Amino acid sequence: MTAEESWADWPAILAAVPLAHCRCCTCNGMGLDADSRTCRDCDGTGIDNHGA
């Protein structure tokens, strides 16, 4: 498989995954994790302070 072939599916994959700009990718901007405790990645703010 060439490098071009391995990247061929990425546009479709990225289009299928909804990402909100500046929202925490762990809690999706809610500030809470699955256990209803404060999200450890954004410290409960819901804002992505860590960059990409």
C-alpha positions, 0 to 999 in steps of 0.5 A: 500500500502506498502513502497515497492509498493509506490516506485515501479514506481520511476525508470521508472519515473526518467528515463523519466525525463531528468535532466542534471548534474549541470544545473539549474532545473528551466531554464535547464541551459539557464539562462533565465526564461519563460519571457526571464528575468534572472532566479531567481534560478541560477541568470542567470548563468545556473549553479545549485549552490544550490545543490540537 
